[in-house]
């Protein structure tokens, strides 16, 4: 795998992981009643997802321009990591909303 493509794949994994971690922390903060911090953690998760999407867009652009991107386990893992992080962040927002309603 070319170094530039490896950097993009690792960007997906790193930023996706950061998003999931921040989303999990957001749930814990909401559970503890700190909704301000929960919202801040969700914002951080969303920012990490944007960074991950930038990495993904770079790979997709290269593929669309005719540059073959090798598919290996690391590439598949990075995409899986991103999709899981997106779903987890979306679910975290819903859980936080439930905690807010319970608290009110």
Secondary structure, DSSP 4 states (H G I P E B T S, - for coil): --HHHHHHHHHHHHHHHHHHHHHHHHHHHHHTT-HHHHHHHHHHHHHHHHHHHHHHHHHHHHHHTTPPPPP-HHHHHHHHHHHHHHHHHHHHHHHHHHHHHHH-
